[in-house]
Every structure is written in structure tokens, then in C-alpha cells.
Amino acid sequence: QVQLVESGGGLVQAGGSLRLSCAASGRTFSRYNMGWFRQAPGKEREFVAGISWRGGSTYSADSVKGRFTISRDSAKNTVYLQMNSLKLEDTAVYYCAADESYRVVVSSRASEYDYWGQGTQVTVSS
């Protein structure tokens, strides 16, 4: 069992930056692929970025490439999402998720993640 707790969300002006953190409990955290997803009002949950369990491979949605960076610190059982050059359309609730299936390739499908955090709100204002 893994518990995930996100933090770092808030209100920021367009063009600004935020860093989200996801603290995980559980001895096997270091063996999970991790992902960040987001969900805006009235929209489906969408993949933002993912990182392999070893941290050697990262993947990002086209909409955030070049602006968002995912990383992990296995010693701290924490995954981060550094968000730069934020846009109005980045406004959403951001969730971190853990995939315990030992996939070789990090999945972008929400249905393939087994554990989810409660989410943290990110609001970008003009």
C-alpha cells in the first residue's frame, strides 16, 4: 500500500513558477513509476508527466514540454513537478500517481496507475 500526499499548489500569475511535491509512504516507492496528472473543471483527467522508477526516463505531454520538469528523490520518497512559464490553461487540480506494475515504459493512462493522491489546486491568473 502506498499513500501519496501532494503539496505546493497555489495561485500564481501567468509566466510564473510553482514546484509541486508528492510525498510517498511505503517501502517500495523506489520501484514504482510515478506520474503527474491534472484535471480542469469540466474536463477529463490528463497526463502531464511521468518518470520511471529508476528516474532515468521522463515523459511529458506536448502541452507542457519545455516548461514542466518531473524529477524524483528516492531517498526522500518524493516526486516533484517543476512548473515554469505557467499559462492560464494550466489551471487545474494536479494529482500524483504511482504505478506498481513495473512497466518498462512509463504509462500516460490514468487507468494504469494504482495509487493516487488527493490533489493540489493550481490556479494561474492573468
N, C-alpha and C positions, 0 to 999 in steps of 0.2 A: 504494500500500500504506500502511496506517495501523496503527500499533501503539498499543494503549491499556493504560495501567497504572493500576489503582485503588489508592487508599490511604485511610487514615483510619478503617478499621473497628476494632472492638474490643468490649469488654464494658462495658455501661452499665446503670445501674438504670432501671427504668421511670420515665417522667417526665423523663428526662434528654435530652441532645442529643449529636449527633455531626455532623461535617461530612465527607462523603466527597469525595475529589478523583479526577479521572480525567485523567491527563496523556497527551496525544496527540502522536505524531510524524507528520510528513507535511506537505507544503506546502499541501495543500488542505483541511486540517482546518476552516478557517473556512467552507467551503462545504457541510459535512455537517450534516444534522440529527443530534442526539445524543439518546440515551435512557439511562435507568437502568432496569434490571430486577432482580428478585430471585427467588431460588429457595430455598424451605424444604425440609427433608428430607421426601421422600415426596410432594412437590407439584410441579406444573408451574411452569416459569418464568413470571413475571407482570410485566407492565408496571407501572412505578412513576411515572415522569415523563419528559417529553421536552421538547426545546427546539429551535426552528427555527434554521437556520444563521445567520440574522441576529440571533438572540436576542430577536426581537420577540414571539414566540409561545411560550407554555409550556402544557403539558398535564400533568395529574396524575390518577392513579387516584383513584376516590372514597374508597378506604380511607386515603389519605394527604393528601387535600385539607385545607388549613388547618394542616397540621403539617409537611409537607416542601416545600422550595423548590428548584427547579433553576435554575442560572444558568451562564453561560459567560464566560470571559475569552479572547477570541480572540488577544489579544496574547501570552498565556501558553500558548495551546493547551491550555487546561484547562477541564473542566466540573466543576461542583460539585453536590452534593446536601446541602443543609442539612436535617437531620432533628431536629425538636423534638417534645417530648411523646411520646417513644418508648413503645411498648407491647410487651408480651410477644410479640404476634403479628407484630411487625416483625422478629423474629429470622429471619435468612436470610443466604445469600451474595448480595451485591449486585454486579451486573455493569454496566459501562457499555458502550455500543454505538454504532457510527457507521453512518449510512445515507448511502451515496454517490449515491443516485438522484435527488437534487434534487427531492424531493417538496414540493408546496406545503403539504400538511398533514403534520405530524409523525405518523408511524405508531406504533401501540401493538402492532404484531405483531412478535414476535421474528424471524419468518422474513424480514422485510423489512429487517433490519439486516445489514450486510456484514462488519463487524469487531467483535470482542469482546475485552474484557479478560479477565484470569484470575480476577477476582472478589476480593472482600474480605468477610470474615466480620463480621457484626454480630450480637451476642448481647445481648438485653435480659433482665435478671434482675429478679425481684420483690424 
